[in-house]
């Protein structure tokens, strides 16, 4: 019960930081959350792409609720569980004909969470040492991640999708 409450509180804090931004004027000008950002890319061209009509949710997250449900996205935040060494996410494709087949890919990220004291103004946060990641291969070709996920504002995870561009080349 305490784990669920803590997970809910952690999710609320992360969402507050995302939607409201850090409004702190006491010297901490950096993001104080290590929330991984995943970008979507074409496996054929390695260029950023937008995926149409998808839902992303965490496996064993509180209520397995959706992290994102949208009509077009080129990136998504994927919060990691600090009490685990693996977090898994499902991407459900809901575009046109794909919806009727209930096609999903599952992403697994392996890591070690460790506390990191940034500064007196910014306080402490968790950073993640990534040891590997894997995926199913329905529409995703491959996945990679930076070895360290910290509070730097950048994409940390790179998801490469199979696209029709492969046949055009």
Protein Blocks (a to p, Z undefined) as FASTA:
>chain_A
ZZmmmmmmmmmmmmmmmmnopadfehpabdfbdcdcdddddfklopacddehiadddehi
ahiiafbdcfbdcbdcddddfkbcbdcdddddfehjlmmnopacddddddddddddfbfm
nopadddddfbdcddfkllmbdcddfbdcfbdcdfbdcddddfklmmZZ
